Amino acid sequence: MSEQLKLDTKSTPKKKAPPKKEPATKAIDMSPFITSEGNVYCVTNIPEEYLAVLFAKVSRSPKSFRDELERALQEDADVLLQQLPLFEGLTEKAREFHEKWTVGYGHSSVSELASVNLCLEKVSRLATEQFELGSRFISLTEFSQRYQKPQRGGWHNPAEEKELQARFEDYFSRLFKIYEELVEKLTAYHVSKGMAKSPAEKVAYEDARYVLPLAMHSQLGAKINGRALSETLQNMNASADKEVRELAKMIQVEAQKVLPTLIRHVEATPYQKQYTSEVDRSSHYDIDIKAPKAHFLKSASTARMTRDFEENRILSNMPVPFQHVDHMIQGGYKRQASVESFLKGIRSHDQLGAYGEFTTFRAEFFISEACWHQLLRHNRRTNFIASPPSTKLGVVTPPAVIEAGLTELYQSAQLLSNVFTAMLEQEAPELISYAVLNMNIRIVNAQFDLSQLFHLVNLRTSSEAQWEIREVFNQLFRHLETEHPAFAPYMKRRN
């Protein structure tokens, strides 16, 4: 009987498990948590720890901040709403204080102590760049074209006249077709080399994005204090780009819902407008740069300084009594010993001591738009000045494009861009920046201290770094090996 039971059990077909049901969602009133239903809004009344998660997801998720937040609030919205009445009285008291002290007496530093959590969606990469350049005191995460595939039609058309609008649409559509073809063929190439389909597709995104224009939509999450935001809006209001000025107005409206008395003096001054116009006017040239490349700059007054002088200057900033500096910097062997005494034991995640912030370096980069935007997003302690977007400085071609035999397809995007921007030069020169491609070269001047240089070389020369930014910082490192041999051995610590 028991044997028969076993046989019966064995022969009975197993029932398929019912498909998992998606958890039922409930309608949530989002108004206590976002300041607007538009593409620019602030997130409010949300725990700081979760905000970091919300903003971090944008880099690799196609969902909007609003969608992610609504999903997360399915369980916790009621609890958070119960806490809101506690803050109403405090908000009024804060307004009275700021009207008297921050506004009335001009104590602007107080506005640094309050911040907004800002979401920007469906704005061009050209616009997010100008927002990011507005202040170094912005913490942000942005949509990554390296890890995500943009959507067809997901671009900002800057033209107002219908015929020109149609020409822009045709231009963007043709570029996107080239992009899609590159993704498909680069994916196939990497798979043929033994890579699995999913990672091959991600690597294809990274290189195919070089044919996309700066008009492509991005989304960005940022935390920024009141003073830094006011300065950023001032700079954006001086922009020659209408989209950027309109974006500044929308940001101001939403930010003032959160910080009603602290977002002030945001209009561009006549000087700022003049300066912006002059920089743009004087930065147009036509040269073919072989890029990517990077090198250090020296001012006229330091052009003849020797390597010994430079390293002695660094050593003089170490935390020792100044009268002992001479003993430290006598002769190369003593200099090396002094460096080793401070840097021995430094590991991959260690930061250089505070003395490294007293010595600054300047470097000049000739890099693609794709690389420039990555450099800008991830180096908030660095000061940058960049030339305006241009199609006349040459292009960068990803090595994988050449290896896969796709150079002709890649160059068809460059040719298309050259023809279209030549037309814009005659008809709408103020819109050329939107037609510039990620492959086009920018000239970027950067100023950073020794601590930041240690961090950048350590991070950006590792095997995990994107290929172009890795090549650029390896070039800087080779200069460092020649010019600062006492310090160079301690910079690459990840590999």
C-alpha positions in Angstrom: 0.0 0.0 0.0 2.7 2.3 0.9 4.7 1.3 -2.2 1.7 2.0 -4.4 1.3 5.4 -2.7 4.8 6.2 -3.6 4.2 5.3 -7.2 1.0 7.3 -7.4 2.8 10.3 -5.9 5.6 10.1 -8.4 3.3 9.8 -11.4 1.0 12.7 -10.4 2.0 15.8 -12.4 3.0 18.8 -10.3 0.7 21.8 -10.4 2.2 25.0 -11.6 2.6 27.6 -9.0 0.2 30.5 -9.7 2.0 33.6 -11.0 3.0 36.1 -8.4 0.6 39.0 -8.1 1.9 42.5 -8.0 1.1 44.1 -4.7 -2.0 46.2 -4.9 -1.2 49.9 -5.0 -3.2 52.6 -3.3 -3.6 56.2 -4.5 -1.4 58.5 -2.6 -1.8 62.3 -2.3 1.8 63.3 -3.2 1.3 67.0 -2.5 2.9 66.8 1.0 6.0 65.2 -0.4 6.6 67.1 -3.7 6.1 70.8 -4.5 4.9 70.4 -8.0 3.5 67.9 -10.6 5.9 69.4 -13.2 9.4 68.4 -14.3 11.0 70.7 -11.6 10.1 70.1 -8.0 11.5 69.8 -4.5 11.0 66.7 -2.3 9.9 67.5 1.2 8.9 65.7 4.5 11.0 62.6 3.7 13.7 61.1 5.9 17.2 62.1 4.8 18.4 58.5 4.7 15.8 57.6 2.1 16.4 60.8 0.1 20.0 59.5 -0.5 18.5 56.2 -1.9 15.9 58.1 -4.0 18.6 60.3 -5.6 21.1 57.5 -6.0 18.7 55.4 -8.1 18.5 58.0 -10.9 21.9 57.1 -12.2 20.8 53.6 -13.3 17.0 53.6 -13.3 14.7 55.0 -16.0 12.0 55.8 -13.5 11.3 59.3 -12.4 12.0 60.5 -8.9 8.2 60.9 -8.5 7.5 57.3 -9.5 10.2 55.9 -7.2 8.9 58.0 -4.3 5.3 57.0 -4.8 6.2 53.3 -4.8 8.2 53.8 -1.6 5.4 55.6 0.1 2.8 52.8 -0.3 3.5 51.7 3.3 4.8 54.8 5.1 2.8 57.8 3.8 0.3 57.8 6.7 3.0 57.8 9.3 4.8 60.7 7.7 1.6 62.7 7.3 0.9 62.5 11.0 4.1 64.3 11.7 3.4 67.3 9.5 1.4 69.5 12.0 4.4 69.5 14.3 6.3 71.6 11.8 3.8 74.3 10.9 4.5 76.5 13.9 8.2 76.1 13.5 8.0 77.2 9.9 6.3 80.5 10.8 8.9 81.2 13.5 11.7 80.5 11.1 10.2 82.9 8.6 10.1 85.7 11.2 13.7 85.1 12.2 15.0 85.1 8.6 13.0 88.3 7.7 14.8 90.1 10.5 18.4 88.7 10.5 19.0 87.1 7.1 17.2 89.6 5.0 17.1 92.7 7.2 20.7 92.6 8.4 22.2 90.7 5.4 23.6 87.7 7.3 23.7 85.6 4.1 25.7 82.8 5.9 22.5 81.8 7.7 21.1 80.7 4.4 23.9 78.1 4.1 22.3 76.2 7.0 19.1 75.3 5.2 18.8 73.3 2.0 16.4 72.0 -0.6 16.2 68.6 -2.2 15.7 69.4 -5.9 14.6 67.1 -8.7 15.1 68.1 -12.4 13.5 65.9 -15.0 13.3 66.1 -18.8 15.9 68.9 -19.1 18.8 68.9 -21.6 22.3 67.8 -20.6 23.4 71.3 -21.7 21.1 72.7 -19.0 22.2 70.3 -16.3 25.8 71.2 -17.0 25.1 74.9 -16.4 23.2 74.1 -13.2 26.2 71.9 -11.9 28.7 74.7 -12.7 26.6 77.2 -10.7 28.2 76.2 -7.4 30.7 73.7 -6.0 28.4 73.3 -3.0 25.9 71.1 -4.8 25.6 67.4 -4.0 24.0 65.6 -6.9 23.4 62.4 -8.9 22.4 62.4 -12.6 21.0 60.0 -15.1 23.9 58.0 -16.6 24.0 57.4 -20.4 26.7 54.8 -19.6 24.3 52.5 -17.8 20.9 53.4 -19.4 19.6 53.7 -22.9 17.8 57.0 -23.5 14.4 56.9 -25.1 13.8 58.0 -28.7 12.2 61.5 -28.6 13.8 62.1 -25.2 15.4 65.4 -26.2 14.9 69.1 -25.9 14.1 70.9 -29.1 15.3 74.5 -28.7 13.8 75.9 -31.8 10.7 78.1 -31.7 10.0 78.5 -35.4 8.1 75.5 -36.9 10.4 74.8 -39.9 13.5 74.9 -37.7 11.8 72.7 -35.1 11.2 70.1 -37.8 14.8 70.2 -39.0 16.0 69.7 -35.4 13.6 66.8 -35.0 14.9 65.2 -38.2 18.5 65.8 -37.0 18.0 64.2 -33.6 16.0 61.3 -35.1 18.8 60.5 -37.5 21.4 60.7 -34.8 19.3 58.4 -32.6 19.1 55.9 -35.4 22.9 55.8 -35.6 23.0 55.4 -31.8 20.6 52.4 -31.9 22.6 50.8 -34.7 25.9 51.3 -32.8 24.3 49.7 -29.6 23.2 46.7 -31.6 26.5 46.2 -33.5 28.7 46.9 -30.5 26.7 44.5 -28.4 27.1 41.8 -31.1 30.8 42.5 -31.2 31.3 42.2 -27.5 29.2 39.0 -27.4 31.4 37.6 -30.2 34.4 38.2 -27.9 32.9 36.0 -25.2 31.0 38.6 -23.2 27.5 37.8 -21.9 24.6 39.6 -23.5 23.6 41.9 -20.6 27.0 43.3 -19.8 27.8 43.5 -23.5 24.8 45.8 -23.9 25.9 48.0 -21.0 29.4 48.4 -22.6 27.7 49.2 -25.9 25.7 52.0 -24.3 28.9 53.5 -22.9 30.5 53.9 -26.4 27.4 54.5 -28.5 26.4 57.5 -26.4 29.3 59.5 -28.0 27.0 60.1 -31.1 24.2 61.6 -29.0 23.7 65.4 -28.8 23.7 67.7 -25.8 20.0 68.2 -26.3 19.3 64.7 -24.9 17.1 64.7 -21.8 18.6 64.1 -18.4 17.3 64.0 -14.9 19.1 65.1 -11.8 18.6 65.0 -8.0 20.5 67.5 -5.9 20.8 68.8 -2.4 21.9 72.4 -2.2 21.9 75.1 0.5 20.0 78.3 0.1 23.0 80.5 -0.5 24.6 78.2 -3.1 21.2 77.9 -4.8 20.8 81.7 -5.0 24.3 82.0 -6.5 23.5 79.2 -9.0 20.3 80.8 -10.1 22.2 84.1 -10.6 24.7 82.3 -12.9 21.9 80.5 -14.8 20.0 83.7 -15.3 23.1 85.1 -17.1 23.0 82.3 -19.6 22.6 82.9 -23.3 20.4 79.7 -23.5 16.6 80.4 -23.1 16.1 76.9 -21.6 18.6 77.5 -18.9 17.0 80.9 -17.9 13.5 79.3 -17.9 14.8 76.4 -15.8 16.2 78.9 -13.3 12.8 80.5 -13.0 11.1 77.2 -12.3 13.8 76.2 -9.8 13.3 79.5 -8.0 9.5 79.0 -7.8 9.8 75.5 -6.3 12.7 76.3 -4.0 10.8 79.3 -2.5 8.0 77.0 -1.5 10.5 75.3 0.8 12.8 78.3 1.7 10.5 81.3 1.2 12.8 83.9 2.7 16.2 82.5 1.9 16.2 82.3 -1.9 16.9 85.9 -2.9 19.1 88.1 -5.2 18.9 85.6 -8.0 18.8 87.9 -11.0 21.9 88.2 -13.1 23.8 91.5 -12.7 24.8 93.5 -15.8 28.4 92.4 -15.1 27.5 88.7 -15.1 25.7 89.0 -18.4 28.6 90.9 -19.9 31.2 88.4 -18.6 29.2 85.4 -19.9 28.8 87.1 -23.3 32.5 87.9 -23.5 33.6 84.4 -22.6 31.3 83.0 -25.3 32.5 85.5 -27.9 36.2 85.0 -27.3 36.1 81.2 -27.2 35.3 80.3 -30.8 38.2 78.8 -32.8 38.6 76.1 -35.4 41.4 73.6 -34.6 41.7 69.8 -34.7 42.8 68.5 -31.3 44.1 65.0 -30.9 42.3 64.0 -27.8 41.8 62.9 -25.1 44.8 64.4 -23.5 45.8 66.3 -20.3 48.7 68.1 -18.9 49.6 70.4 -16.0 49.7 74.2 -16.4 52.1 76.6 -14.8 51.7 80.3 -14.6 54.3 82.6 -16.2 55.8 83.3 -12.8 56.4 79.6 -12.1 57.2 78.4 -15.6 60.9 78.2 -14.7 60.5 76.6 -11.3 62.4 73.3 -10.9 60.9 70.0 -9.8 62.8 70.4 -6.5 61.2 73.7 -5.9 57.7 72.3 -6.5 58.2 69.4 -4.2 59.8 71.6 -1.6 56.7 73.8 -1.8 54.5 70.8 -1.1 56.7 69.7 1.8 56.6 73.2 3.3 52.8 72.8 3.8 53.2 69.7 6.0 52.2 70.1 9.7 55.7 70.7 11.1 57.2 73.8 12.7 58.1 76.1 9.8 61.7 76.5 11.0 62.2 72.8 10.4 61.2 72.9 6.8 64.8 73.7 5.7 65.9 70.4 7.3 63.2 68.5 5.5 64.0 69.8 2.0 67.8 69.5 1.9 68.7 67.1 -0.8 66.6 64.5 -2.7 67.2 61.6 -0.3 65.9 63.7 2.7 63.0 64.9 0.7 62.0 61.3 -0.1 62.3 60.3 3.5 60.1 63.2 4.6 57.4 62.2 2.1 57.6 58.5 3.2 57.2 59.5 6.9 53.8 61.1 6.1 52.5 58.7 3.4 53.7 55.3 4.5 50.7 53.0 5.2 48.3 55.0 3.1 45.7 52.6 1.5 43.2 52.8 -1.3 40.4 54.5 0.6 42.6 56.8 2.8 42.4 60.6 2.2 45.6 62.7 2.2 46.1 64.8 5.3 44.8 68.4 5.5 48.3 69.7 4.5 47.5 68.5 1.0 44.8 71.2 0.6 47.4 74.0 0.8 49.1 73.1 -2.5 47.1 73.6 -5.7 47.6 72.4 -9.3 46.1 73.5 -12.6 45.6 71.2 -15.5 44.3 71.5 -19.0 42.1 68.8 -20.4 41.2 68.1 -24.1 38.3 65.7 -23.6 35.0 64.7 -25.2 31.7 66.1 -24.0 30.9 62.6 -22.6 34.1 62.6 -20.5 33.7 66.3 -19.4 30.2 65.7 -18.0 31.4 62.7 -16.0 34.4 64.7 -14.7 32.1 67.6 -13.7 29.5 65.4 -11.9 32.0 63.5 -9.8 34.5 66.1 -8.8 32.6 68.7 -6.8 35.7 70.0 -5.0 37.4 70.9 -8.2 37.2 74.4 -9.9 36.4 74.2 -13.6 36.4 76.6 -16.5 35.3 75.1 -19.8 35.2 76.4 -23.3 31.7 76.6 -24.9 30.4 73.5 -26.7 31.8 73.4 -30.2 32.0 71.1 -33.2 35.3 72.7 -34.3 37.8 71.2 -31.9 37.9 67.6 -33.2 36.3 64.5 -31.8 37.1 61.5 -29.6 36.5 58.0 -31.0 36.0 55.0 -28.6 38.6 52.3 -29.2 35.9 49.6 -29.3 34.2 51.4 -32.3 37.5 51.1 -34.3 38.1 47.5 -33.2 34.5 46.5 -34.2 35.0 48.1 -37.7 32.3 50.7 -37.0 34.3 53.8 -37.7 32.4 54.7 -40.9 29.0 54.5 -39.0 30.4 56.5 -36.2 31.8 59.2 -38.5 28.4 59.5 -40.2 27.1 61.1 -37.0 30.0 63.6 -37.1 29.4 64.4 -40.7 25.7 64.9 -40.0 26.5 67.2 -37.1 29.0 69.2 -39.2 26.4 69.8 -41.9 23.6 70.7 -39.4 25.8 73.1 -37.3 27.0 74.8 -40.5 23.4 75.6 -41.3 22.8 76.8 -37.7 25.8 79.2 -38.0 23.9 81.0 -40.7 20.3 80.8 -39.3 20.4 80.3 -35.5 23.9 80.4 -34.1 22.5 80.7 -30.5 21.2 77.1 -30.8 24.4 75.4 -31.9 25.3 74.0 -28.5 22.2 71.7 -28.6 23.5 70.1 -31.8 27.0 69.4 -30.4 27.7 65.7 -29.9 29.1 63.8 -26.9 32.1 62.9 -29.2 33.0 66.6 -29.6 36.0 68.0 -27.7 35.9 70.5 -24.9 38.9 72.4 -23.5 38.6 72.4 -19.7 40.9 74.1 -17.2 40.8 72.6 -13.7 42.2 73.6 -10.4 42.5 71.2 -7.6 44.6 70.7 -4.5 47.1 67.9 -3.8 44.5 65.9 -1.7 42.0 66.0 -4.5 44.8 65.1 -7.0 45.6 62.0 -4.9 41.9 61.1 -4.9 41.4 61.6 -8.7 44.5 59.7 -9.8 43.7 56.9 -7.4 40.1 56.6 -8.5 40.3 57.4 -12.2 43.3 55.3 -13.2 41.7 52.1 -11.8 40.6 49.3 -14.0 36.9 50.1 -13.1 37.1 53.7 -14.5 35.6 54.6 -17.8 38.2 54.2 -20.6 38.5 57.9 -21.6 38.7 59.4 -18.1 41.2 56.6 -17.2 43.4 57.5 -20.2 43.3 61.2 -19.2 44.4 60.7 -15.6 47.0 58.2 -16.6 48.5 61.0 -18.7 48.5 63.3 -15.7 50.0 60.5 -13.6 52.9 60.1 -16.1 53.6 63.8 -15.7 53.6 63.4 -12.0 56.0 60.5 -12.2 58.5 62.8 -13.9 57.8 66.0 -12.0 57.0 64.7 -8.5 58.7 61.3 -8.2 58.6 61.5 -4.4 54.8 61.6 -4.3 53.8 59.6 -7.5 54.3 56.1 -6.0 51.6 56.7 -3.4 48.9 57.9 -5.8 47.8 54.7 -7.5 46.5 52.6 -4.7 43.4 50.8 -6.0 45.1 48.4 -8.5 
